[in-house]
């Protein structure tokens, strides 16, 4: 069990580094300021807390495009952020 946990943690770290690198390159190419913050809290609550703490001007996020029934059952991070953030939120779906 401990080995499974350590393997999962290692994979999540690698994923975080990959995402961080991708975002850093994107920010440099588009000359944007940004921060990469990772945590294991509830994602919607965490995004709203960080945006409030950092005094974000706006939040840009993606969506998985779940159907209404699945979104109702599973919840939606983007729905939570749209309804609880104190700044404007842009939600974009993949083409």
CNS distance restraints for C-alpha pairs under 8 A (distance, minus, plus):
assign (resid   1 and name CA) (resid   5 and name CA) 6.35 0.50 0.50
assign (resid   2 and name CA) (resid   6 and name CA) 6.23 0.50 0.50
assign (resid   3 and name CA) (resid   7 and name CA) 6.06 0.50 0.50
assign (resid   4 and name CA) (resid   8 and name CA) 6.10 0.50 0.50
assign (resid   5 and name CA) (resid   9 and name CA) 6.08 0.50 0.50
assign (resid   6 and name CA) (resid  10 and name CA) 6.10 0.50 0.50
assign (resid   7 and name CA) (resid  11 and name CA) 6.26 0.50 0.50
assign (resid   8 and name CA) (resid  12 and name CA) 6.18 0.50 0.50
assign (resid   9 and name CA) (resid  13 and name CA) 6.14 0.50 0.50
assign (resid  10 and name CA) (resid  14 and name CA) 6.30 0.50 0.50
assign (resid  11 and name CA) (resid  15 and name CA) 6.20 0.50 0.50
assign (resid  12 and name CA) (resid  16 and name CA) 6.10 0.50 0.50
assign (resid  13 and name CA) (resid  17 and name CA) 6.25 0.50 0.50
assign (resid  14 and name CA) (resid  18 and name CA) 6.25 0.50 0.50
assign (resid  15 and name CA) (resid  19 and name CA) 6.20 0.50 0.50
assign (resid  16 and name CA) (resid  20 and name CA) 5.98 0.50 0.50
assign (resid  16 and name CA) (resid  38 and name CA) 7.70 0.50 0.50
assign (resid  17 and name CA) (resid  21 and name CA) 6.09 0.50 0.50
assign (resid  18 and name CA) (resid  22 and name CA) 6.22 0.50 0.50
assign (resid  19 and name CA) (resid  23 and name CA) 6.10 0.50 0.50
assign (resid  20 and name CA) (resid  24 and name CA) 5.99 0.50 0.50
assign (resid  20 and name CA) (resid  36 and name CA) 6.41 0.50 0.50
assign (resid  21 and name CA) (resid  25 and name CA) 6.17 0.50 0.50
assign (resid  22 and name CA) (resid  26 and name CA) 6.21 0.50 0.50
assign (resid  23 and name CA) (resid  27 and name CA) 6.09 0.50 0.50
assign (resid  23 and name CA) (resid  36 and name CA) 7.75 0.50 0.50
assign (resid  24 and name CA) (resid  28 and name CA) 6.24 0.50 0.50
assign (resid  25 and name CA) (resid  29 and name CA) 6.10 0.50 0.50
assign (resid  26 and name CA) (resid  30 and name CA) 6.10 0.50 0.50
assign (resid  27 and name CA) (resid  31 and name CA) 5.52 0.50 0.50
assign (resid  27 and name CA) (resid  32 and name CA) 4.68 0.50 0.50
assign (resid  27 and name CA) (resid  33 and name CA) 6.44 0.50 0.50
assign (resid  27 and name CA) (resid  34 and name CA) 6.93 0.50 0.50
assign (resid  28 and name CA) (resid  32 and name CA) 6.42 0.50 0.50
assign (resid  39 and name CA) (resid  46 and name CA) 7.79 0.50 0.50
assign (resid  41 and name CA) (resid  45 and name CA) 7.56 0.50 0.50
assign (resid  41 and name CA) (resid  46 and name CA) 6.14 0.50 0.50
assign (resid  42 and name CA) (resid  46 and name CA) 6.01 0.50 0.50
assign (resid  43 and name CA) (resid  47 and name CA) 6.06 0.50 0.50
assign (resid  43 and name CA) (resid  77 and name CA) 6.53 0.50 0.50
assign (resid  44 and name CA) (resid  48 and name CA) 6.34 0.50 0.50
assign (resid  44 and name CA) (resid  77 and name CA) 4.81 0.50 0.50
assign (resid  44 and name CA) (resid  78 and name CA) 7.08 0.50 0.50
assign (resid  44 and name CA) (resid  80 and name CA) 5.73 0.50 0.50
assign (resid  44 and name CA) (resid  81 and name CA) 5.57 0.50 0.50
assign (resid  45 and name CA) (resid  49 and name CA) 6.10 0.50 0.50
assign (resid  45 and name CA) (resid  80 and name CA) 7.69 0.50 0.50
assign (resid  45 and name CA) (resid  81 and name CA) 7.45 0.50 0.50
assign (resid  46 and name CA) (resid  50 and name CA) 6.10 0.50 0.50
assign (resid  47 and name CA) (resid  51 and name CA) 6.05 0.50 0.50
assign (resid  47 and name CA) (resid  81 and name CA) 7.14 0.50 0.50
assign (resid  48 and name CA) (resid  52 and name CA) 6.10 0.50 0.50
assign (resid  48 and name CA) (resid  81 and name CA) 6.17 0.50 0.50
assign (resid  48 and name CA) (resid  84 and name CA) 6.81 0.50 0.50
assign (resid  48 and name CA) (resid  85 and name CA) 5.33 0.50 0.50
assign (resid  48 and name CA) (resid  86 and name CA) 7.92 0.50 0.50
assign (resid  49 and name CA) (resid  53 and name CA) 6.07 0.50 0.50
assign (resid  50 and name CA) (resid  54 and name CA) 5.86 0.50 0.50
assign (resid  51 and name CA) (resid  55 and name CA) 5.80 0.50 0.50
assign (resid  51 and name CA) (resid  56 and name CA) 4.93 0.50 0.50
assign (resid  51 and name CA) (resid  58 and name CA) 7.97 0.50 0.50
assign (resid  51 and name CA) (resid  59 and name CA) 7.43 0.50 0.50
assign (resid  51 and name CA) (resid  85 and name CA) 7.56 0.50 0.50
assign (resid  51 and name CA) (resid  87 and name CA) 7.99 0.50 0.50
assign (resid  52 and name CA) (resid  56 and name CA) 6.46 0.50 0.50
assign (resid  52 and name CA) (resid  85 and name CA) 7.60 0.50 0.50
assign (resid  52 and name CA) (resid  86 and name CA) 7.03 0.50 0.50
assign (resid  56 and name CA) (resid  87 and name CA) 6.95 0.50 0.50
assign (resid  57 and name CA) (resid  87 and name CA) 6.13 0.50 0.50
assign (resid  57 and name CA) (resid  88 and name CA) 7.31 0.50 0.50
assign (resid  58 and name CA) (resid  87 and name CA) 5.31 0.50 0.50
assign (resid  58 and name CA) (resid  88 and name CA) 4.90 0.50 0.50
assign (resid  58 and name CA) (resid  89 and name CA) 5.73 0.50 0.50
assign (resid  58 and name CA) (resid  90 and name CA) 7.64 0.50 0.50
assign (resid  59 and name CA) (resid  87 and name CA) 7.23 0.50 0.50
assign (resid  59 and name CA) (resid  88 and name CA) 6.44 0.50 0.50
assign (resid  59 and name CA) (resid  89 and name CA) 4.71 0.50 0.50
assign (resid  59 and name CA) (resid  90 and name CA) 6.14 0.50 0.50
assign (resid  60 and name CA) (resid  89 and name CA) 5.92 0.50 0.50
assign (resid  60 and name CA) (resid  90 and name CA) 4.74 0.50 0.50
assign (resid  60 and name CA) (resid  91 and name CA) 6.07 0.50 0.50
assign (resid  60 and name CA) (resid  92 and name CA) 7.72 0.50 0.50
assign (resid  61 and name CA) (resid  78 and name CA) 7.24 0.50 0.50
assign (resid  61 and name CA) (resid  89 and name CA) 7.66 0.50 0.50
assign (resid  61 and name CA) (resid  90 and name CA) 6.30 0.50 0.50
assign (resid  61 and name CA) (resid  91 and name CA) 5.10 0.50 0.50
assign (resid  61 and name CA) (resid  92 and name CA) 6.35 0.50 0.50
assign (resid  62 and name CA) (resid  78 and name CA) 7.48 0.50 0.50
assign (resid  62 and name CA) (resid  91 and name CA) 5.41 0.50 0.50
assign (resid  62 and name CA) (resid  92 and name CA) 4.81 0.50 0.50
assign (resid  62 and name CA) (resid  93 and name CA) 5.75 0.50 0.50
assign (resid  62 and name CA) (resid  94 and name CA) 7.60 0.50 0.50
assign (resid  63 and name CA) (resid  78 and name CA) 6.48 0.50 0.50
assign (resid  63 and name CA) (resid  91 and name CA) 6.64 0.50 0.50
assign (resid  63 and name CA) (resid  92 and name CA) 6.26 0.50 0.50
assign (resid  63 and name CA) (resid  93 and name CA) 5.39 0.50 0.50
assign (resid  63 and name CA) (resid  94 and name CA) 7.70 0.50 0.50
assign (resid  64 and name CA) (resid  93 and name CA) 6.96 0.50 0.50
assign (resid  64 and name CA) (resid  94 and name CA) 7.93 0.50 0.50
assign (resid  65 and name CA) (resid  93 and name CA) 6.69 0.50 0.50
assign (resid  66 and name CA) (resid  70 and name CA) 6.01 0.50 0.50
assign (resid  66 and name CA) (resid  71 and name CA) 5.68 0.50 0.50
assign (resid  67 and name CA) (resid  71 and name CA) 5.97 0.50 0.50
assign (resid  68 and name CA) (resid  72 and name CA) 6.04 0.50 0.50
assign (resid  69 and name CA) (resid  73 and name CA) 6.29 0.50 0.50
assign (resid  70 and name CA) (resid  74 and name CA) 5.77 0.50 0.50
assign (resid  70 and name CA) (resid  75 and name CA) 7.59 0.50 0.50
assign (resid  71 and name CA) (resid  75 and name CA) 4.86 0.50 0.50
assign (resid  71 and name CA) (resid  76 and name CA) 5.64 0.50 0.50
assign (resid  72 and name CA) (resid  76 and name CA) 7.71 0.50 0.50
assign (resid  75 and name CA) (resid  79 and name CA) 7.85 0.50 0.50
assign (resid  76 and name CA) (resid  80 and name CA) 6.27 0.50 0.50
assign (resid  77 and name CA) (resid  81 and name CA) 6.21 0.50 0.50
assign (resid  78 and name CA) (resid  82 and name CA) 6.03 0.50 0.50
assign (resid  78 and name CA) (resid  91 and name CA) 6.93 0.50 0.50
assign (resid  79 and name CA) (resid  83 and name CA) 6.25 0.50 0.50
assign (resid  80 and name CA) (resid  84 and name CA) 6.06 0.50 0.50
assign (resid  81 and name CA) (resid  85 and name CA) 5.39 0.50 0.50
assign (resid  81 and name CA) (resid  89 and name CA) 7.48 0.50 0.50
assign (resid  82 and name CA) (resid  88 and name CA) 7.81 0.50 0.50
assign (resid  82 and name CA) (resid  89 and name CA) 5.87 0.50 0.50
assign (resid  85 and name CA) (resid  89 and name CA) 7.47 0.50 0.50
